[in-house]
Amino acid sequence: MTGRIFTADHHVYDLPELLAWNVTHTGTVPCDSYTVTFVYRAEMAPVLKMAAGFSAIQDGETMLRATVDEYTVDLGAEGVTATVSGRGFAARLLDNESRPVTYQDATLAEIIRCHVIPYGISCAEAADVRAGAVFTVAAGVSQWRALEDFCLIYGGFSPRFSRDGKLLATPEKDQGRRLRIGNETPVLACTLREDHYGVLTEALIIDKTQNLTYSVKNPDMIAKGGQCRRVIYTPGNRTWSAIRYTGEYQIRKSREDEKMVMVTLPGNFLAFPGDRVTLELERMGLSGDFRVAEAENVFSAGQGATAILTLKERG
């Protein structure tokens, strides 16, 4: 893999051969992230001081487009090395707060124009979504939260970022990519975790302004003996469909981490968030169709390349 630096004064610099690296794809929040380590040379000092952007490139294809958050230079037994790390472009929206603003009958295109484009992010895809009501962005809310809230409430999906750093403000699509992990697959490690902590049995939505209440229950968790209710107060400008969706979203969000499988395989960039994985591991009693939620790709000169896939059941 090649690491490429983009400086704030619009220069491009290819890093020397990488000694070690870690590239993690989530597609959303928490952000994509990376860390790369390489042999340092004194002439790199002005480049690293001005480093603002980063690309990870393998076989001519961009695997990650990201910001630069930090660099370090270390002198040790192996000589002088430098490490650069950062996050995906969602970080630009997380790091910037929005002014308080109220929209009347806003569209997703308008939200993107006001809360995304000014931060140097281009949009590859945007759904045709309209609020049909008042949409309020509170003071102190990040630009990411403004965008995500609009997409969730009125579109029923979370925005994502492509590997080349472009916004995908549409429901997740099946790209047709498939990975099968069976008994014959060289699995280096596998962990199954099922955690009921924090999984809601009920979300009670209360709108005191309109004197409305709406209860959404999770029958699966109730059948397992769970008891975990959340009471959510919503602003008075929410429509009935938005209030109902708030409850359904809270239930669904609490279930996201209920069952998780982490599989470590030899190689890198075997799958990406949103890809489908069929598991057939009889030794662990694991079978079924899963979605890649996170893909961590690690390389070091001593241990080679491995991919750690975090899988969640398809909803």
C-alpha positions as CSV (number, residue, x, y, z in Angstrom):
1,M,0.0,0.0,0.0
2,T,1.2,3.6,-0.7
3,G,0.5,6.5,1.5
4,R,0.0,9.9,-0.1
5,I,0.0,13.3,1.7
6,F,-1.8,16.4,0.5
7,T,-0.5,19.6,2.1
8,A,-2.5,22.7,3.0
9,D,-0.5,24.6,0.4
10,H,-1.7,22.2,-2.4
11,H,1.3,19.9,-2.8
12,V,1.2,16.2,-3.1
13,Y,3.9,13.9,-1.5
14,D,4.1,10.1,-1.7
15,L,5.5,8.6,1.5
16,P,8.4,6.2,1.5
17,E,7.6,2.5,1.8
18,L,5.4,1.9,4.7
19,L,6.7,-0.2,7.6
20,A,3.4,-0.7,9.3
21,W,-0.2,0.5,8.8
22,N,-3.7,0.2,10.1
23,V,-6.7,1.3,8.0
24,T,-10.2,1.0,9.5
25,H,-13.4,1.5,7.5
26,T,-16.7,2.2,9.2
27,G,-18.3,4.4,6.5
28,T,-20.0,6.5,9.1
29,V,-19.4,7.5,12.8
30,P,-17.2,6.6,14.5
31,C,-15.1,7.8,11.6
32,D,-12.9,5.8,9.2
33,S,-9.4,6.1,10.6
34,Y,-5.8,5.2,9.7
35,T,-2.2,5.1,11.1
36,V,0.9,4.7,8.9
37,T,4.6,4.4,9.9
38,F,7.6,4.9,7.7
39,V,11.3,5.7,7.7
40,Y,11.7,9.4,8.4
41,R,14.1,11.7,6.5
42,A,14.9,15.3,7.5
43,E,13.5,16.8,4.2
44,M,10.1,15.5,5.2
45,A,9.8,18.1,8.0
46,P,8.1,20.8,6.0
47,V,5.7,18.3,4.4
48,L,4.5,16.9,7.7
49,K,4.1,20.3,9.2
50,M,1.7,21.2,6.4
51,A,0.0,17.8,6.0
52,A,-3.8,18.2,5.8
53,G,-5.0,15.2,3.8
54,F,-4.1,11.6,3.2
55,S,-4.9,8.9,0.7
56,A,-4.2,5.1,1.0
57,I,-3.7,3.6,-2.4
58,Q,-3.4,0.0,-3.3
59,D,-3.1,-1.4,-6.9
60,G,-4.0,2.1,-8.2
61,E,-7.3,2.2,-6.2
62,T,-8.0,4.6,-3.4
63,M,-8.8,2.6,-0.3
64,L,-9.2,5.6,2.0
65,R,-9.4,9.4,1.7
66,A,-9.0,11.1,5.0
67,T,-7.7,14.1,7.1
68,V,-4.4,14.3,8.9
69,D,-4.9,14.7,12.7
70,E,-1.4,14.0,14.0
71,Y,2.2,13.1,13.2
72,T,5.1,12.0,15.4
73,V,8.8,11.5,14.7
74,D,10.6,8.9,16.9
75,L,14.2,8.1,17.4
76,G,14.8,4.5,18.6
77,A,16.9,1.4,18.2
78,E,15.6,0.9,14.6
79,G,16.5,4.5,13.6
80,V,14.2,7.4,12.9
81,T,10.6,6.7,12.0
82,A,7.5,8.9,11.5
83,T,3.9,8.0,12.1
84,V,0.9,9.9,10.6
85,S,-2.7,9.3,11.7
86,G,-6.1,10.8,11.1
87,R,-9.8,10.2,10.4
88,G,-12.2,10.0,7.5
89,F,-14.0,13.0,6.1
90,A,-16.9,12.6,8.6
91,A,-14.5,14.2,11.0
92,R,-14.8,17.6,9.2
93,L,-18.5,17.6,10.1
94,L,-18.0,16.3,13.6
95,D,-15.4,19.0,14.4
96,N,-17.6,21.9,13.3
97,E,-20.7,23.2,15.1
98,S,-23.7,24.6,13.4
99,R,-25.4,27.8,14.2
100,P,-29.0,27.4,15.5
101,V,-31.3,27.4,12.5
102,T,-34.9,26.6,11.7
103,Y,-35.9,25.3,8.3
104,Q,-39.4,25.2,6.9
105,D,-40.1,22.4,4.5
106,A,-36.4,21.7,4.0
107,T,-35.0,19.3,1.5
108,L,-31.9,17.1,1.9
109,A,-30.2,19.0,-0.9
110,E,-30.6,22.2,1.1
111,I,-29.2,20.5,4.3
112,I,-26.2,19.3,2.4
113,R,-25.7,22.7,0.8
114,C,-25.7,24.5,4.2
115,H,-24.1,21.9,6.5
116,V,-21.8,19.8,4.3
117,I,-20.5,21.5,1.2
118,P,-18.9,24.5,3.1
119,Y,-16.4,22.0,4.7
120,G,-14.8,20.8,1.4
121,I,-16.9,17.7,1.1
122,S,-18.5,16.7,-2.2
123,C,-21.7,14.6,-2.3
124,A,-21.8,11.6,-4.6
125,E,-25.4,10.6,-4.0
126,A,-28.3,12.2,-2.2
127,A,-31.8,10.9,-1.8
128,D,-34.9,12.9,-2.7
129,V,-36.0,13.6,0.9
130,R,-38.2,16.5,2.1
131,A,-39.1,17.3,5.7
132,G,-42.6,18.5,5.1
133,A,-42.5,20.3,8.4
134,V,-40.3,22.5,10.5
135,F,-36.8,21.1,11.1
136,T,-34.7,22.8,13.8
137,V,-30.9,22.5,14.3
138,A,-30.1,23.5,17.9
139,A,-27.2,25.6,19.0
140,G,-24.0,23.6,19.6
141,V,-25.0,20.7,17.4
142,S,-22.3,19.4,15.0
143,Q,-22.8,19.7,11.3
144,W,-22.7,15.9,11.2
145,R,-25.6,15.7,13.8
146,A,-27.6,18.2,11.7
147,L,-27.2,16.0,8.6
148,E,-27.7,12.7,10.3
149,D,-30.8,13.8,12.2
150,F,-32.4,15.0,9.0
151,C,-31.6,11.8,7.2
152,L,-32.8,9.6,10.0
153,I,-36.1,11.4,10.8
154,Y,-37.3,12.1,7.3
155,G,-35.5,9.4,5.2
156,G,-35.0,6.6,7.7
157,F,-31.3,6.1,6.9
158,S,-27.9,7.2,8.2
159,P,-25.5,9.0,5.8
160,R,-22.2,7.4,5.0
161,F,-18.9,8.2,3.2
162,S,-17.3,6.3,0.3
163,R,-13.7,5.2,0.5
164,D,-12.7,8.3,-1.6
165,G,-14.2,10.7,0.9
166,K,-17.5,11.5,-0.8
167,L,-20.8,11.8,1.0
168,L,-23.5,9.1,0.3
169,A,-26.7,10.5,1.6
170,T,-28.9,7.6,0.6
171,P,-30.1,4.4,2.1
172,E,-27.4,1.7,2.0
173,K,-27.4,-0.3,-1.2
174,D,-26.5,-3.9,-1.8
175,Q,-23.4,-3.6,-4.0
176,G,-23.5,-7.3,-4.8
177,R,-20.2,-8.0,-3.0
178,R,-20.2,-11.3,-1.2
179,L,-17.8,-13.1,1.1
180,R,-18.3,-16.6,2.4
181,I,-16.4,-17.8,5.5
182,G,-16.7,-21.5,6.0
183,N,-14.9,-24.4,7.7
184,E,-12.3,-24.4,4.9
185,T,-11.5,-20.7,5.3
186,P,-8.2,-19.9,7.0
187,V,-9.7,-18.1,10.0
188,L,-7.0,-16.8,12.3
189,A,-9.4,-15.9,15.1
190,C,-13.2,-15.6,15.7
191,T,-15.2,-14.1,18.5
192,L,-18.9,-14.2,19.1
193,R,-20.4,-11.7,21.5
194,E,-24.0,-11.3,22.5
195,D,-24.7,-8.5,24.9
196,H,-28.1,-7.6,26.2
197,Y,-26.9,-4.6,28.2
198,G,-28.6,-1.4,27.0
199,V,-31.0,-3.2,24.6
200,L,-34.4,-1.4,25.1
201,T,-37.6,-3.2,25.8
202,E,-39.6,0.1,25.4
203,A,-39.1,3.6,24.0
204,L,-41.7,6.0,25.4
205,I,-41.8,9.2,23.3
206,I,-43.4,12.2,24.9
207,D,-44.3,15.5,23.2
208,K,-45.4,17.8,26.0
209,T,-46.2,20.7,23.7
210,Q,-48.8,18.7,21.7
211,N,-49.7,16.4,24.7
212,L,-48.8,13.3,22.7
213,T,-47.2,10.0,23.9
214,Y,-46.2,7.0,21.8
215,S,-44.8,3.7,23.0
216,V,-42.7,1.4,20.9
217,K,-41.9,-2.1,22.4
218,N,-39.2,-4.6,21.6
219,P,-41.0,-8.0,21.9
220,D,-37.9,-10.1,21.3
221,M,-36.1,-8.6,24.2
222,I,-39.2,-8.7,26.4
223,A,-39.4,-12.4,25.7
224,K,-35.8,-12.8,27.0
225,G,-36.8,-11.2,30.3
226,G,-35.3,-7.8,29.6
227,Q,-36.5,-4.6,31.3
228,C,-35.0,-1.4,29.9
229,R,-37.2,1.6,29.1
230,R,-36.2,5.0,27.8
231,V,-38.3,8.1,28.0
232,I,-37.5,10.6,25.2
233,Y,-38.9,14.1,25.1
234,T,-39.2,15.6,21.7
235,P,-39.6,19.2,20.5
236,G,-43.2,20.3,19.8
237,N,-42.5,20.8,16.0
238,R,-42.2,17.1,15.3
239,T,-44.8,15.4,13.1
240,W,-46.6,12.3,14.2
241,S,-44.6,10.2,11.8
242,A,-41.3,11.7,13.1
243,I,-42.4,11.0,16.7
244,R,-43.2,7.4,15.8
245,Y,-39.9,7.0,13.9
246,T,-38.0,8.4,16.9
247,G,-39.2,5.5,19.0
248,E,-38.5,2.8,16.4
249,Y,-35.1,4.3,15.8
250,Q,-34.2,4.1,19.5
251,I,-35.2,0.5,19.7
252,R,-33.3,-0.4,16.5
253,K,-30.2,1.6,17.6
254,S,-30.1,-0.2,21.0
255,R,-30.1,-3.6,19.2
256,E,-27.2,-2.8,16.8
257,D,-24.5,-4.2,19.1
258,E,-26.6,-7.0,20.7
259,K,-24.9,-9.7,18.6
260,M,-21.5,-9.2,17.0
261,V,-19.0,-11.5,15.4
262,M,-15.3,-10.5,14.9
263,V,-13.4,-12.6,12.3
264,T,-9.7,-12.3,11.6
265,L,-8.5,-13.4,8.2
266,P,-5.1,-13.3,6.4
267,G,-5.0,-10.5,3.8
268,N,-6.2,-6.9,3.5
269,F,-9.2,-5.1,2.1
270,L,-11.3,-8.3,1.8
271,A,-14.6,-6.5,2.5
272,F,-15.9,-3.1,3.3
273,P,-18.8,-1.8,5.4
274,G,-22.2,-2.8,3.9
275,D,-20.8,-5.9,2.2
276,R,-22.6,-9.2,2.9
277,V,-20.9,-12.1,4.6
278,T,-22.2,-15.7,4.8
279,L,-20.9,-17.5,7.9
280,E,-20.8,-21.3,8.1
281,L,-18.5,-22.1,11.0
282,E,-19.8,-25.3,12.4
283,R,-17.1,-25.4,15.2
284,M,-18.7,-22.3,16.7
285,G,-22.3,-23.1,15.8
286,L,-22.3,-20.0,13.7
287,S,-24.3,-19.7,10.5
288,G,-26.3,-17.1,8.7
289,D,-26.1,-13.9,6.7
290,F,-24.3,-10.9,8.2
291,R,-23.4,-7.3,7.3
292,V,-19.9,-5.9,7.6
293,A,-20.1,-3.1,10.1
294,E,-16.4,-2.4,10.3
295,A,-13.3,-3.6,8.5
296,E,-9.9,-3.1,10.1
297,N,-6.8,-3.8,7.9
298,V,-3.5,-4.2,9.6
299,F,0.0,-4.7,8.2
300,S,3.5,-4.9,9.8
301,A,6.8,-6.1,8.3
302,G,7.0,-8.9,10.9
303,Q,3.5,-10.3,10.9
304,G,2.2,-9.5,7.4
305,A,-1.3,-8.5,6.5
306,T,-4.6,-9.3,8.4
307,A,-8.1,-8.2,8.1
308,I,-10.4,-8.0,11.1
309,L,-14.1,-7.9,10.1
310,T,-16.8,-6.9,12.6
311,L,-20.0,-8.5,11.5
312,K,-23.6,-7.7,12.6
313,E,-26.8,-9.6,11.7
314,R,-28.6,-8.2,8.8
315,G,-31.7,-6.3,9.9
